[in-house]
Amino acid sequence: MSLAILHSRALSGIHSPAVTVEIHLANGLPAFNIVGLAEKAVQESRERVRAAIINSGFEFPARRITVNLAPADLPKEGGRFDLAIAIGILSASGQLADAKVDGYEFLGELALSGELRRINGTLPAALAITQDERHLVTAADCAAEAAQVSALKVYAAKHLLEVTAHLLDVQRLTPLTVNDETTTSSSKLHGDISDVIGHQAAKRILMISAAGQHSLLMCGPPGTGKSMLASRLPGLMPPLTEYQALESASIRSVGGHPVDPTNWNQRPFRAPHHSASGAALVGGGSNPRPGEISLAHHGVLFLDELPEFNRTVLESLREPLETGCVTISRASRQVEFPAKFQLVAAMNPCHCGHLGHPTRACRCSSSERMRYQRRLSGPLLDRIDIQIELTPVESDQLVENQRSGPNSQELREVITDSYNLQIERQGKANAHLLAAEIKEFCKIDRPQKKLLQQAIETLNISHRAYHRILKLARTISDLDGGESIQTKHLSEAIRLRSLDKNFSTFH
């Protein structure tokens, strides 16, 4: 038979659409053509496949070979189709006439020696394959990613010869299994909150931020523990569901970041340098790839030294903070990546960093302070739920250097109970409530409305900040196990916007 049909997967954002690989061998002058909107890396697979087949001891057919990657209007990129093309040529030429290729999908790049190399996007492909009830044959280097999908049977191979032996029933490959017991705990990965000396009020604020998934801005002098506190936040957040963990890991796989089987189900923590470009933060490229905000999906995006970031780069965060996704448009395609991240930012109060320091005097003039704080736009600050000032730890606490308060695991249990309450009530975290949902789930009585009105007039709070205060109060109430928002919850929520009045004088 001179026709072989196999199955593989393309990559479009974090989706992996099915691709049918059709190989036809015809009489005529030897030729090797690949059709089906294949970009240059796919076209170059002709040479990789030819060398791999010959170096594996098979005969490369001296015939007119046509490879069709269907559907024809779907862009194909990378070396992910090499294995499917090689198996198809061997099958169509009769060298694998008895091979059982039905029920399998093939993904893998071939070396000239016939060895299989890893590809990006194995995990989203694995998720898609389960819907078609097929098995996956792929390179051993990326098979562990795919094996995280428990409903899929994954066969890992290191060489083309191992794949052909499996298909001919000469030497079967063993389906890959992953040991879940090796998963690293969140506290070991991100550190424990009890390691932070002092800062009891800041730890309380981290609890509120983690429980309701609220964005957070910490302002304080250098060395007050802003970065240390931020790095502990993922360890306080509720555990990911299996779907959330797979979605987050899929983005890392698409972005070319290998998925570690020991921590694939932990919330990501991304901390890009302040010199990062807009494309690095949001995503981009001729073949769009996810940026830091998508790599932080279902996790934390930490921006240290916030005013040092390019202002245009920071402004690009405004839409994703509201919508939870980012769309990258190019002339030939449009790709959407999820970006439901929790923003945590840190900054100094002024250029020298000592404004408000109890022992060190600020050396900045009023105009320098204004220029420094005006690097952050009002609309961006308005979208950050919690804005607090941090002060240095007392010297006696610092010298004692003793752990204080409960550890991350103990706090995480309380936070998880609060988060589950939100899911049962409204199906989402409080930070993601829409305007209509705020009216339904964040009701306040007349005295509380009067208190909130006074805060709006005193702190120059915008309508958006007003809604965010209500969502914060709802989270604080949930942490206390209350059914309704009380005055003490609302008062605490208002205090968590303590920087509003300070920043409003510069905007």
Sequence and secondary structure as in RCSB ss.txt:
>XXXX:A:sequence
MSLAILHSRALSGIHSPAVTVEIHLANGLPAFNIVGLAEKAVQESRERVRAAIINSGFEFPARRITVNLAPADLP
KEGGRFDLAIAIGILSASGQLADAKVDGYEFLGELALSGELRRINGTLPAALAITQDERHLVTAADCAAEAAQVS
ALKVYAAKHLLEVTAHLLDVQRLTPLTVNDETTTSSSKLHGDISDVIGHQAAKRILMISAAGQHSLLMCGPPGTG
KSMLASRLPGLMPPLTEYQALESASIRSVGGHPVDPTNWNQRPFRAPHHSASGAALVGGGSNPRPGEISLAHHGV
LFLDELPEFNRTVLESLREPLETGCVTISRASRQVEFPAKFQLVAAMNPCHCGHLGHPTRACRCSSSERMRYQRR
LSGPLLDRIDIQIELTPVESDQLVENQRSGPNSQELREVITDSYNLQIERQGKANAHLLAAEIKEFCKIDRPQKK
LLQQAIETLNISHRAYHRILKLARTISDLDGGESIQTKHLSEAIRLRSLDKNFSTFH
>XXXX:A:secstr
  EEEEEEE  BTTB  EEEEEEEEESSS EEEEESSB HHHHTHHHHHHHHHHHTT     SEEEEEEESTTS 
B SSTTHHHHHHHHHHHTTTTTT   TTEEEE EE TTSBEE  S HHHHHHHHHHHT EEEEEHHHHHHHTTST
TS EEEESBHHHHHHHHTTSS   B    GGG   HHHHH  GGGS S HHHHHHHHHHHHHT  EEEE  TTSS
HHHHHHHHHHHS    HHHHHHHHHHHHHTT    TTTTTS  EE   TT  HHHHHEETTTTEE HHHHTTTSE
EEESSGGGS HHHHHTTHHHHHHSEEEEE SS EEEEE   EEEEEE SSSSS TT SSS     HHHHHHHHTT
S HHHHHT SEEEE     HHHHHH    S  HHHHHHHHHHHHHHHHHHHSS GGG  HHHHHHHS   HHHHH
HHHHHHHHHT  HHHHHHHHHHHHHHHHHTT SS  HHHHHHHHHTBTTHHHHHTT 
